[in-house]
Amino acid sequence: RALLWFGPVYLAGYLGLSGSWVLLGLALWLCWGHNRRWKRDRLAAAFALLEDEREAVCRGLAARHLPAWVHFPDVERVEWLNKVLVQAWPYFGTIMEKTFKEVLEPKIRAKNVHLKTCTFTKIHFGEKCPRINGIKAYTKEIDRRQVILDLQICYIGDCEIHMDVSKFNLGVKGIQLYGTLRVILEPLLTDPPFIGAVTLFFMQKPHLEINWAGMSNLLDIPGINVMSDSLIQDLIAARLVLPNRITVPLKKNMNIAHLRFPIPHGVIRVHLLEAENLVQKDSFLGAIRGKSDPYALLRVGTVQYRSKTVSRDLNPIWNETFEFVVHEVPGQDLEVDLYDEDPDKDDFMGSLLISLVDVMNDRTVDEWFPLSKTTSGHLHLKLEWLSLVIDQENLHEDKKGLSTAILIVYLDSAFNLPKNHFEYSNGECGAKKIKNNKYLKKMEREPSSFVLLTVGNKTQKSKTCNFSKDPMWGQAFTFFVHSAHSQSLHVEIKDKDRDSALGTSVVCLSHLLKDPNMTLDQRFQLDHSSSDSFIKMKLVLRALNLEEPDPQRVKAGVSALKQGPVHVMEKGGNQQKFGSPPNPEVSKAPHVSKDSAALESLLKTDSRDNLDTNDSSAAPLPSETVAGLNEAELEQNPEHRLSSALHTRAAVVPTLPVVQELRLAPSVASLGSLPSSCFELSSSNLELHNGTEMPLGEIQLTVRYASIRQSLVVLVNGCRNLVPSSNRGVDPYVRIYLLPDRRWASRKKTSVKKKTLNPQYDEKFEFFESLEDVKKRTLDIAVKNSRPFISQERKELGKVRIDLSQEDLIKGFAQW
């Protein structure tokens, strides 16, 4: 072994090579060793988690190592299923060993001449079986004839598979696999087996790590390891990641075509408008901060788009539009990542995750979203949900160049393809004399064909079916269509080995408009091929329809995701102010939120009058209009209450009596929760006493429990009418404890507002505790004065305690 190590050094000296070659080889060897150690360490840590999950959770491992049921209560633990898998794993290993030997090995040998010596020398699937960390079942959001299960799969395997090919030993020794596998059971039947078919697919690309053995260790060389891992993940994605599916029929004579290739749920149109206050990433000599060159990556499933790069600007304006086909709702999300473009490695600037269920429910969302995983920055997006309809009136070409329809192509199979492009010429047999016998034998083989589908400037490629004149592809493709009356689908079948065309076909999309369902399901004659060569496809055209937002719907979907902008009140009363972005000039057009629409709708219902909804855009009234109304005035003069409340555009709770009368929910945007966090904000039955005859002022709080995030969310909006503790004024801030925990580390504190008795904070705090624990706790909130050191001024300006066991935290409450 020592001679093997020093052999390259001796060889470099013997050949008179530069010492830099030795250093380069040494660097590569060190990187290779580092990668190997890193993989072994990760595998060992994963094994430790697998052996004693309870102890690992108690130690507080990183959140990405924790199983899903720790974070999400709607994900259920299924330990009984894991116990069944443990018992059945040895038998599964025996079956797979037999399959590798009798089925897979002959297929590998038939692939290539050089693989004829392929032999599996060791097949052992180990003692560690896959685990199901949690299962989430969908029943309400879906059709009644189906059941959808999301399985959080974790496989940390100690399997060993070795294969010999021409005296070379290749193998795998250890695999890690993490991912969410969706299982759809449909249709549900009234007779055995009660389920028609099972459909399987991964929602996103699963995380995969392979510990290689033998000569396969070369795949861990820096540069090659990234390429090999991505290649394997792409192979998995081509078969098991949306929109690809595996459908297994359980009932005989079950037609599974519509299950394997269902029509998508809709299209999400994303208008990437602008960003603000992004983090500075570029620096000069590591000290002088400069501006960045931001760009955005937008993803839905496996489809990703990149925006243009805006040079040297922390407040970039893109004004770009992207469209994504949404195949599964619920399940798919919109992911946005911002990066700073650099010559070496792009710097991460923040990310955003939006559930598409919320966009589908809200239909149109135009908001500023705060970026996560960064210190500052907001992103302005306009999201539109386009439903798929059979309506030819929506197919007129859009003036802005946006899509008006989508074309879904179900590529089924082909029949009687020619062996090569010499066999047939324009449909007529043409005999060719080829002198090279070796080439002639190659030409006589069955073709290995794939299909190129083109609509406009977008081309998609199918998988390759090897050595068959009647290939079966069974794939689905989607294309965005701008003008259905003039565009066409171009189909070209090519041979992989000889890169020659075996047939072409052109289908004008206007032919689909003649069918009332805008669908064609037939065999198409191939041009430039044999006279009896056909390709079977099903073409479905659907128009994109942008529905108007429901005015009765209180915004709770996407706005629940964003942690800002927050609607707050100005010092005296009802003027609207946005917490973010701080620059009011960014959005020049007036924006009426959906909360305002809901407010107007409720007011209309209460007053039973024909009020004009355009009045909501009128100028705001003075603060005394709302704040000065007491309960007697409201009862005596309901029209006064309605008109003044209608002019209040900010969706916040003005005063407690008004809230009791209207029972209206403000925007959930400030709570940063997920769609299930939607709640109706009403007056709470809290009884607040300050223990003195003289009132000490009021503090406005919004409190609720975010089930998805497993946290108690406390929004401190502001204070009013505080009592000064000295003649020089006060600098108030708010301190929060979740009793009985009084540790300094668990204390929450707002910023300090200088010289004011009516501070506006608009700050959100979270306590990550289970709902059962929160119900046993008390919220201790104090307003304090930031006094100078060794000052005799009174520090505490007021205090309130809220017994959380008496409150409906899922519904939430807000109150002064």
Backbone hydrogen bonds, N-H to C=O, Kabsch-Sander energy under -0.5 kcal/mol:
donor,donor_aa,acceptor,acceptor_aa,energy
5,W,1,R,-2.0
6,F,2,A,-2.4
7,G,3,L,-1.2
10,Y,6,F,-2.3
11,L,7,G,-2.7
12,A,8,P,-2.3
13,G,9,V,-2.0
14,Y,10,Y,-2.8
15,L,11,L,-2.3
16,G,13,G,-0.6
17,L,12,A,-2.7
21,W,18,S,-1.2
22,V,18,S,-0.6
23,L,19,G,-2.1
24,L,20,S,-2.5
25,G,21,W,-2.4
26,L,22,V,-2.6
27,A,23,L,-2.5
28,L,24,L,-2.4
29,W,25,G,-2.3
30,L,26,L,-2.4
31,C,27,A,-2.5
32,W,28,L,-2.5
33,G,29,W,-2.3
34,H,30,L,-2.4
35,N,31,C,-2.5
36,R,32,W,-2.1
37,R,33,G,-2.5
38,W,34,H,-2.5
39,K,35,N,-2.1
40,R,36,R,-2.2
41,D,37,R,-2.7
42,R,38,W,-2.2
43,L,39,K,-2.3
44,A,40,R,-2.4
45,A,41,D,-2.6
46,A,42,R,-2.3
47,F,43,L,-2.2
48,A,44,A,-2.1
49,L,45,A,-2.0
50,L,46,A,-2.1
51,E,47,F,-2.4
52,D,48,A,-1.9
56,A,52,D,-1.9
57,V,53,E,-2.5
58,C,54,R,-2.2
59,R,55,E,-1.7
60,G,57,V,-1.2
61,L,56,A,-1.0
65,H,62,A,-1.7
66,L,62,A,-0.7
66,L,63,A,-0.7
69,W,133,N,-0.6
70,V,67,P,-1.5
71,H,67,P,-0.5
71,H,68,A,-1.0
72,F,68,A,-2.3
75,V,72,F,-1.5
76,E,74,D,-0.6
76,E,135,I,-2.8
78,V,132,I,-0.5
81,L,78,V,-0.5
82,N,78,V,-1.6
83,K,79,E,-2.2
84,V,80,W,-1.7
85,L,81,L,-2.2
86,V,82,N,-2.1
87,Q,83,K,-1.9
88,A,84,V,-2.1
89,W,85,L,-1.4
92,F,88,A,-2.1
93,G,89,W,-2.6
94,T,90,P,-1.7
95,I,91,Y,-2.1
96,M,92,F,-2.6
97,E,93,G,-2.3
98,K,94,T,-1.9
99,T,95,I,-2.1
100,F,96,M,-2.7
101,K,97,E,-1.9
102,E,98,K,-2.6
103,V,99,T,-2.3
104,L,99,T,-2.0
105,E,100,F,-2.1
107,K,103,V,-1.4
108,I,104,L,-2.3
109,R,105,E,-2.1
110,A,106,P,-1.6
111,K,107,K,-0.7
111,K,108,I,-0.9
112,N,108,I,-0.7
115,L,112,N,-0.9
116,K,113,V,-1.4
118,C,115,L,-1.6
119,T,164,D,-1.8
121,T,119,T,-0.7
121,T,162,H,-1.3
122,K,162,H,-1.4
124,H,160,E,-2.6
129,C,127,E,-0.6
131,R,154,C,-3.0
133,N,131,R,-0.7
133,N,152,Q,-2.6
134,G,152,Q,-0.6
135,I,76,E,-2.1
136,K,150,D,-2.1
137,A,135,I,-0.5
138,Y,148,I,-2.8
139,T,137,A,-0.5
146,Q,143,D,-1.3
147,V,185,L,-1.8
148,I,138,Y,-1.4
149,L,183,V,-2.8
150,D,136,K,-2.6
151,L,149,L,-0.6
151,L,181,L,-3.2
152,Q,134,G,-2.7
152,Q,150,D,-0.6
153,I,151,L,-1.1
153,I,179,G,-2.4
154,C,131,R,-2.5
155,Y,177,L,-2.8
156,I,154,C,-0.6
157,G,155,Y,-0.6
157,G,175,I,-2.5
160,E,124,H,-3.5
161,I,172,V,-2.1
162,H,122,K,-2.6
163,M,170,L,-3.4
164,D,119,T,-2.9
165,V,168,F,-2.7
168,F,165,V,-1.4
170,L,163,M,-3.2
170,L,168,F,-0.6
171,G,213,A,-1.1
172,V,161,I,-2.3
173,K,211,N,-3.7
174,G,159,C,-1.3
175,I,157,G,-1.5
176,Q,209,E,-2.7
177,L,155,Y,-2.1
178,Y,207,H,-2.3
179,G,153,I,-1.7
181,L,151,L,-2.7
181,L,179,G,-0.7
182,R,180,T,-0.6
182,R,201,F,-3.1
183,V,149,L,-3.2
184,I,199,T,-2.5
185,L,147,V,-3.0
185,L,183,V,-0.5
186,E,184,I,-0.7
186,E,197,A,-1.8
188,L,145,R,-1.7
189,L,194,F,-2.6
194,F,191,D,-2.5
196,G,187,P,-2.6
197,A,186,E,-0.9
198,V,248,V,-2.3
199,T,184,I,-2.3
200,L,246,I,-2.9
201,F,182,R,-1.5
202,F,240,L,-4.1
203,M,180,T,-1.9
207,H,178,Y,-2.4
209,E,176,Q,-2.4
211,N,174,G,-2.8
212,W,210,I,-0.8
213,A,171,G,-2.4
215,M,169,N,-3.3
216,S,213,A,-1.4
217,N,214,G,-1.7
218,L,215,M,-1.7
219,L,216,S,-2.2
220,D,217,N,-2.1
221,I,218,L,-1.6
224,I,221,I,-1.0
225,N,221,I,-2.3
227,M,223,G,-1.1
228,S,224,I,-2.9
229,D,225,N,-2.3
230,S,226,V,-2.2
231,L,227,M,-2.0
232,I,228,S,-2.1
233,Q,229,D,-2.3
234,D,230,S,-2.3
235,L,231,L,-1.9
236,I,232,I,-1.9
237,A,233,Q,-2.6
238,A,234,D,-2.0
239,R,236,I,-1.4
240,L,236,I,-3.0
241,V,237,A,-1.2
242,L,202,F,-2.0
244,N,241,V,-2.4
246,I,200,L,-2.3
248,V,198,V,-3.1
250,L,196,G,-2.8
251,K,196,G,-1.5
254,M,251,K,-1.0
255,N,253,N,-0.5
256,I,254,M,-0.8
260,R,256,I,-2.6
261,F,257,A,-2.0
265,H,326,V,-1.5
266,G,326,V,-1.4
267,V,386,L,-2.5
268,I,324,F,-2.3
269,R,267,V,-0.6
269,R,384,E,-2.9
270,V,268,I,-0.6
270,V,322,F,-3.3
271,H,269,R,-0.6
271,H,382,K,-3.0
272,L,270,V,-0.8
272,L,320,E,-2.5
273,L,271,H,-1.0
273,L,380,H,-1.7
274,E,380,H,-1.1
275,A,316,P,-2.3
276,E,378,H,-2.2
278,L,314,L,-2.0
284,F,288,I,-3.0
285,L,283,S,-0.6
287,A,284,F,-1.6
288,I,284,F,-2.0
289,R,287,A,-0.6
290,G,282,D,-2.9
295,Y,339,Y,-2.1
297,L,337,D,-2.9
298,L,305,Y,-2.6
299,R,335,E,-2.6
300,V,303,V,-2.0
303,V,300,V,-1.6
305,Y,298,L,-2.5
307,S,296,A,-2.7
310,V,294,P,-2.3
311,S,309,T,-0.6
313,D,292,S,-2.3
313,D,310,V,-0.5
318,W,273,L,-2.3
319,N,272,L,-0.6
319,N,273,L,-1.3
320,E,272,L,-2.3
322,F,270,V,-2.6
324,F,268,I,-2.2
326,V,266,G,-2.8
327,H,325,V,-0.6
332,Q,328,E,-1.5
334,L,354,I,-2.9
335,E,299,R,-2.7
335,E,333,D,-0.6
336,V,352,L,-2.6
337,D,297,L,-2.5
338,L,350,G,-2.9
339,Y,295,Y,-2.6
340,D,347,D,-3.1
341,E,293,D,-2.8
341,E,339,Y,-0.6
347,D,340,D,-1.7
349,M,338,L,-3.1
350,G,338,L,-0.7
351,S,372,S,-1.8
352,L,336,V,-2.1
354,I,334,L,-2.4
356,L,332,Q,-1.4
358,D,355,S,-0.7
359,V,355,S,-1.0
360,M,356,L,-2.3
361,N,357,V,-1.9
362,D,358,D,-2.9
363,R,359,V,-2.7
364,T,362,D,-2.5
365,V,383,L,-2.7
367,E,381,L,-1.9
369,F,367,E,-0.5
369,F,379,L,-3.3
371,L,377,G,-2.3
372,S,351,S,-2.8
378,H,276,E,-2.1
379,L,369,F,-3.0
380,H,274,E,-3.3
381,L,367,E,-2.1
381,L,379,L,-0.7
382,K,271,H,-1.8
383,L,365,V,-3.4
384,E,269,R,-2.3
385,W,363,R,-2.9
386,L,267,V,-3.2
386,L,384,E,-0.6
387,S,385,W,-0.6
387,S,545,N,-2.4
389,V,387,S,-0.6
389,V,543,A,-2.4
391,D,389,V,-1.0
394,N,391,D,-1.2
395,L,392,Q,-1.4
396,H,393,E,-0.6
398,D,402,L,-0.6
401,G,398,D,-1.3
404,T,481,V,-2.6
405,A,481,V,-1.6
406,I,542,R,-2.4
407,L,479,F,-3.0
408,I,406,I,-0.5
408,I,540,V,-3.1
409,V,407,L,-0.6
409,V,477,F,-3.2
410,Y,408,I,-0.6
410,Y,538,K,-3.0
411,L,409,V,-0.9
411,L,475,Q,-2.4
412,D,410,Y,-0.7
412,D,536,K,-2.0
413,S,536,K,-1.0
414,A,471,P,-1.9
415,F,534,F,-2.6
417,L,469,K,-2.3
423,E,420,N,-0.7
424,Y,420,N,-0.7
425,S,428,E,-2.8
428,E,425,S,-1.7
430,G,423,E,-1.1
434,I,432,K,-0.7
435,K,433,K,-0.5
437,N,435,K,-0.9
440,L,436,N,-2.2
441,K,437,N,-2.5
442,K,438,K,-1.6
443,M,439,Y,-2.1
444,E,440,L,-1.5
445,R,442,K,-0.9
449,S,447,P,-0.7
449,S,465,C,-1.5
450,F,494,K,-2.0
452,L,492,E,-2.9
453,L,451,V,-0.5
453,L,460,Q,-2.9
454,T,490,H,-2.3
455,V,458,K,-2.1
456,G,488,S,-0.5
458,K,455,V,-1.7
460,Q,453,L,-2.8
462,S,451,V,-2.3
465,C,449,S,-2.6
466,N,464,T,-0.6
468,S,447,P,-2.6
473,W,412,D,-1.7
473,W,471,P,-0.5
474,G,411,L,-0.6
474,G,412,D,-1.3
475,Q,411,L,-2.1
477,F,409,V,-2.3
479,F,407,L,-2.2
481,V,405,A,-3.2
484,A,395,L,-0.5
486,S,483,S,-0.9
487,Q,483,S,-2.2
489,L,507,V,-3.1
490,H,454,T,-2.8
490,H,488,S,-0.6
491,V,489,L,-0.5
491,V,505,S,-3.3
492,E,452,L,-1.9
493,I,503,G,-2.9
494,K,450,F,-2.8
494,K,492,E,-0.5
495,D,500,S,-2.5
496,K,448,S,-3.7
496,K,494,K,-0.5
499,D,495,D,-1.8
502,L,493,I,-3.4
503,G,493,I,-1.0
504,T,527,D,-2.1
505,S,491,V,-2.4
507,V,489,L,-2.6
508,C,506,V,-0.5
509,L,487,Q,-2.0
511,H,508,C,-1.7
512,L,509,L,-1.0
513,L,509,L,-0.6
514,K,511,H,-0.9
515,D,512,L,-0.9
518,M,515,D,-1.7
520,L,539,L,-2.7
522,Q,537,M,-1.8
524,F,535,I,-3.3
526,L,533,S,-2.1
527,D,504,T,-3.7
533,S,530,S,-1.4
534,F,415,F,-1.3
535,I,524,F,-2.1
536,K,413,S,-3.2
537,M,522,Q,-2.0
537,M,535,I,-0.5
538,K,410,Y,-1.7
539,L,520,L,-3.5
540,V,408,I,-2.4
541,L,518,M,-2.7
542,R,406,I,-2.2
543,A,389,V,-2.4
544,L,404,T,-2.6
545,N,387,S,-2.5
545,N,543,A,-0.5
547,E,385,W,-0.6
547,E,545,N,-0.8
553,R,550,D,-1.3
554,V,552,Q,-0.5
560,A,557,G,-0.8
561,L,558,V,-1.9
562,K,558,V,-1.3
568,V,566,V,-0.6
568,V,577,K,-1.7
570,E,575,Q,-1.1
577,K,568,V,-1.2
579,G,566,V,-1.6
586,V,583,N,-1.2
588,K,586,V,-0.8
592,V,590,P,-0.5
593,S,591,H,-0.7
597,A,593,S,-1.5
598,A,594,K,-2.3
599,L,595,D,-2.4
600,E,596,S,-2.6
601,S,597,A,-2.3
602,L,598,A,-2.4
603,L,599,L,-2.4
604,K,600,E,-2.4
605,T,601,S,-2.0
606,D,602,L,-2.3
607,S,603,L,-2.5
608,R,604,K,-1.9
609,D,604,K,-0.6
611,L,609,D,-1.5
613,T,611,L,-0.5
615,D,612,D,-1.6
616,S,613,T,-1.6
617,S,614,N,-1.7
618,A,615,D,-1.8
625,T,622,P,-1.5
626,V,623,S,-0.7
627,A,623,S,-2.0
628,G,624,E,-1.6
629,L,626,V,-1.5
634,L,630,N,-2.1
635,E,631,E,-2.1
636,Q,632,A,-2.5
637,N,633,E,-2.5
641,R,637,N,-1.5
642,L,638,P,-2.5
643,S,639,E,-2.7
644,S,640,H,-2.1
645,A,641,R,-2.4
646,L,642,L,-2.3
647,H,643,S,-1.4
648,T,645,A,-0.8
649,R,647,H,-1.0
652,V,650,A,-1.8
659,V,655,T,-2.0
660,Q,656,L,-2.5
661,E,657,P,-1.8
662,L,658,V,-2.7
663,R,659,V,-3.2
667,S,651,A,-0.8
668,V,555,K,-0.8
670,S,667,S,-0.6
671,L,668,V,-1.8
672,G,562,K,-0.9
672,G,669,A,-1.3
673,S,668,V,-0.5
677,S,674,L,-3.0
678,C,675,P,-1.7
681,L,679,F,-0.7
682,S,680,E,-0.6
682,S,812,G,-0.5
688,L,686,L,-0.6
689,H,687,E,-0.6
698,E,720,R,-2.3
699,I,816,W,-0.7
700,Q,718,G,-3.2
701,L,699,I,-0.6
701,L,815,Q,-2.4
702,T,715,L,-2.0
703,V,813,F,-2.7
704,R,713,V,-2.0
705,Y,809,L,-2.6
706,A,704,R,-0.5
706,A,711,S,-2.7
707,S,705,Y,-0.9
710,Q,706,A,-1.2
711,S,706,A,-1.6
712,L,767,F,-2.8
713,V,704,R,-2.9
713,V,711,S,-0.6
714,V,712,L,-0.5
714,V,765,F,-2.9
715,L,702,T,-3.2
715,L,713,V,-0.5
716,V,714,V,-0.6
716,V,763,E,-2.8
717,N,700,Q,-2.0
717,N,715,L,-0.9
718,G,700,Q,-0.9
719,C,759,P,-2.6
720,R,698,E,-2.2
722,L,757,L,-1.9
723,V,696,L,-0.8
729,G,726,S,-1.1
733,Y,784,K,-2.2
735,R,782,A,-3.0
736,I,748,K,-2.8
737,Y,780,D,-2.6
738,L,741,D,-0.5
739,L,737,Y,-0.7
739,L,778,T,-2.2
741,D,738,L,-1.7
742,R,740,P,-0.8
747,R,744,W,-1.0
748,K,736,I,-2.3
750,T,734,V,-2.3
753,K,732,P,-2.3
754,K,752,V,-0.5
756,T,730,V,-1.3
761,Y,717,N,-1.6
761,Y,759,P,-0.5
762,D,716,V,-0.7
762,D,717,N,-1.1
763,E,716,V,-1.9
765,F,714,V,-2.3
767,F,712,L,-2.1
768,F,766,E,-0.5
769,E,767,F,-1.6
774,V,770,S,-2.4
775,K,771,L,-2.0
776,K,773,D,-1.1
777,R,774,V,-1.9
778,T,739,L,-1.3
779,L,802,I,-2.8
780,D,737,Y,-2.7
780,D,778,T,-0.7
781,I,779,L,-0.6
781,I,800,V,-2.8
782,A,735,R,-2.6
783,V,798,G,-2.7
784,K,733,Y,-3.1
784,K,782,A,-0.6
785,N,795,K,-3.4
786,S,731,D,-2.6
786,S,784,K,-0.5
787,R,785,N,-1.7
791,S,788,P,-0.9
797,L,783,V,-2.9
797,L,795,K,-0.5
798,G,783,V,-1.3
800,V,781,I,-2.9
802,I,779,L,-2.4
803,D,801,R,-0.5
804,L,777,R,-1.3
804,L,802,I,-0.9
806,Q,803,D,-1.4
807,E,804,L,-1.2
809,L,807,E,-1.3
812,G,808,D,-2.4
813,F,703,V,-2.4
814,A,682,S,-1.0
815,Q,701,L,-2.1
